[in-house]
């Protein structure tokens, strides 16, 4: 929407007819109609946003008046889901049993659409898979160490006790979630063309627990967030693979919310929970991402 569109709309409102408005503006009726259409779409989008925001303000006021926290609909990416989902559900059931929480899993692109449609209240995802946009607020951000994991007693550990060359890793199935283009570039830069995930990864799905279980039971190699396997590592069922050159990458996880939305009190509970789980020391300042 721009000033010209507004001038055309005002001319139509003042004259009451497309023909008289077009004559006053010295343009054709078809040109006037095309000009009014973009204005209508813009006004509709703003009106829809205003209605949503008014409803959220009303809901927030009612929640505060009743003294409860409200409900939370949360989207989690593969990595955050493996790290956060079960602890979050346990935390809420134990400390806030009266609060309704919903956790939705799925591709980041779909979850971003659901966030924009207000079907979700917040996401925690790999921010490298989020396209910058003026309507999104991303933060805080957390760097989660990533690495290669194998089962205890894996042949690579036996053959290469002083460090496993990456060339040896590709002899085994590699299990991973879908990786962003940025992560793919980092892998190729460090280990060469054979590290391209399109060629490297042979076991792929969005569910990290399933990938880890496949690695625990076979000679497959897991590539991803190490924190997702903390229980298996603690029991020494999986171990970190000492690959050479050293793997020192991390996943960049972040909370994503929609700019301008009214947050219910339960969001503060979730933010504290994420900070405790991810570690305050890894948090980066909250930033608003603009085109």
N, C-alpha and C positions, 0 to 999 in steps of 0.2 A: 504494500500500500504506500502511495506517495501523494504529494500535494495535488498533482494533476487529477488523480482518481477522486480525491475529495471535491475538487472544483466541479468535476463532471456530476458527481452525486448531488451536490448542492443545486446545480442547474436543473437537474431532473426534479428535485424536490420543489423548487421554486416555480417551475413551469407546469409541472404535473403531466408532462407528456414527453416521450422520447423525441418526437419530431420537432417540437418547439425547443427542447433543450439542445438538440443537435444543431438547429439553426442558430441559436444564441451562441453556441461554442464554435460555430463555423467548422463542424466536422460532420461526417456521415452518421446515420443512425447505427449502422453496423459497428463503426469505430466506437461510438458511445456505449453500445451494448457490451463490446469486448472490455472496455475500460471499467464498466460497472461490475462485471463478473469477477475480476481479480479483487476488487474491493469487497465484494460479497463474501468471497472465500476467506479473506483476511479477517473480516468482521466476525464471521462464523467461528473461526479458530479462536479468536480472542474471547468471544462470548462463551464458547465451550469451556475455555480455561477459567474464566471468571466464575461460571456456574460450579465447576469442580472445586475451585478454591473456596467459594462460599460454603459449599457443602462440608468441606473439610474443616473450615473454621467452626461451623455449627457443631460438627461431631466432636471437635476438640474441646469446645466449651462444655458440651454435655458430659464428656468424659471427666473433665476437671471438676465439674459440679458434683458428679457422682463419687469422686474420689478414687476412681480406678485408673488403670494404665492404658486401656484400649487394647486393640488387637493388632497383630503384626503379620503381614504377608511378605515372606522373605524369599528371594531367589539366590541360590548358591551355585557357583561354577564347580567344575570337577575338583580342583584342588581345595578350595575353601570348603566344599561339601565334605571331603574326606577328613579335614581337620576340625571343622566346626559343627557339623550337623548333629551328630550324636551327643557331644557335650552340651550343645545349646538346648536340645530337647530335654536332657536330664536336668539341666539347670532350671529351666522354666517349670518342669513338673515338680521339682523339689521346692523351689522358692516362690513361684508365682502360679500355683495350680489353677487359679481362676481366670488366667489370661489365655485367650485363644491364639495360638501361633500356627502358621502354615509355612512349610518349607517346600519350595518348588525347585526341581532340578531341570536342566535342559541346556541347550546351546546358548552361549552368551547373546547372540544376535536375537534370538527369540525372547530371552529375558529382558533385553533392552526395550523391545517392542511392548512387552507386558508392563514394564515400568512406565513407559510413556502413556500407555492407556490406563494407568492407575490401577491395574490389576495386581501390581506388586508395589510394596512400599519402599523397598531397598534391595540392592544386590550386593553381594561380595563375590568378585570375579577377578580373573587375571586381566588387569587393566590394559595390557598390551593388545588385548582383543577388542578393546572399546574404541570406536572411532570418535575423536574429539567433536563435541557439539556444545553450543551455547546453552542448551537446556539441561545439561548434565553437570552435577557437582560430584567430584571424585575426591574422597579423602575420609579418614586418613589412609595413608599408603603403608604397606608393610612388605619388606623383602624377606621372603622365605627361602632358606637354602634348598637347592636342588642337587641331585646326584644320581649315581647309578647304584642300584641295590641288587644283590643276588642272594640265593639261599646259602646257609652255612654249608661248607664242604663243596661248594661249586668247583668244577674243574679248573676255571680260570684262577681261582685262589691257590690251587695246588700247583699249577704250571708256572705261575708268575708271582711268587711270594713277595718280591720286591717292587711290584707295581705292574699293572696290566696295560700293555700297549693297546691303544684304541682299535688298531687293526684286528686284534684278537676278539674284541667285543662283537664285531659284525659277523663273526662265525656263528653266533647264537641268536635266537629270536629276541627282539627288543620290544618291550611292552610300554606303551605310553598313551596318554590322552592326546587328542588333537592339539598340536602346538601352533603358536602364532607364527607369522612370517618373520617377525623380529627374532624370536628364539631360533628359528631355522637358520637365519643368517649368522647368528652368533655361533651355532654349532658348526656350520660349514667353515666359518673363519678360523675356528680353533682346531678342527680335526680334518678338514678337507671335504671334498665332494661326497665321500661315502657317508658323511654324517648328515646329509640332507634327510630330514624325517620322511619324505616321500619314499625314499629307498631304504632307510634304516629301520623304520618301525614296521614290524610285521604283526603285532598284536595291539589293536587300538580300540578303545572305547572310552566313554565319558565317566565310567565308574572305576575310580582308583582302587577301592577294596577288591574288586574282581581281578584287576591287573596284578595286585600284590599277591593274591591267593594263587594265581597262575604261576607267578615267580617262585612262591614258596614251594610249590609242588613239582616244579620242573627246572630246567637249566636256563630258562628265559631270564633276561636282564631287564629290570625296571628302570625307566628314565623319568624322573619327575621330582615332586616335592618330597623331601626326606621326612618331614614332620608327619606326613600321612601314614608312615609306617612305624611310628614311635613304639607302639606296643610290641610289634614283631621284632623290632630292633632290641627292645629291652629284654625280650625272651631269647634273643640271639638266634631266632629262626631266620632272620634276614641280616645281612651285614653290608656295610658300605664297600663298594668295589673301588680299590685304589687305582683308578685309571690314569694313564699317562698319555699326553700331558694332563696335569691335574685339572679336574672338573671343578670350577669355582663359580658357576653361574647360580642365579637365584630367580625365583618367580616373584613378580611384582603384583601383589594382591591389593585390592582396594575396595572400599565401600562406595557404591554409586547410588545417588539419590537424584530426584528430579527437582530442579531449581524452582523456588517459589511455593513448594508444598508445605503445608502445615504438619509438623511432626507431632505424633501422640507421645505421651510420656514413656510408653514401652520402648520407643526408639532409643532413649537415653540408657535404658537397661541393656539393650543390645549393643550399643556402642561401647559401654564399659566392659561387657563380656568379651567382645572382639579384641579390645585392647589388652585384656588380661591373657587371653588365649594366644594372641600373636606376639605379645611382648612389647611393652611400651618403648623399650630401647630401640626397636626397629621402625618405629612410626616416623613418618615424614609429615611436614605441615600439610594441612588441607588446602587444596587448590581448586579453583573453578576453571574448567577447561572451555576455552572459546575457539571458534573457528578462526 
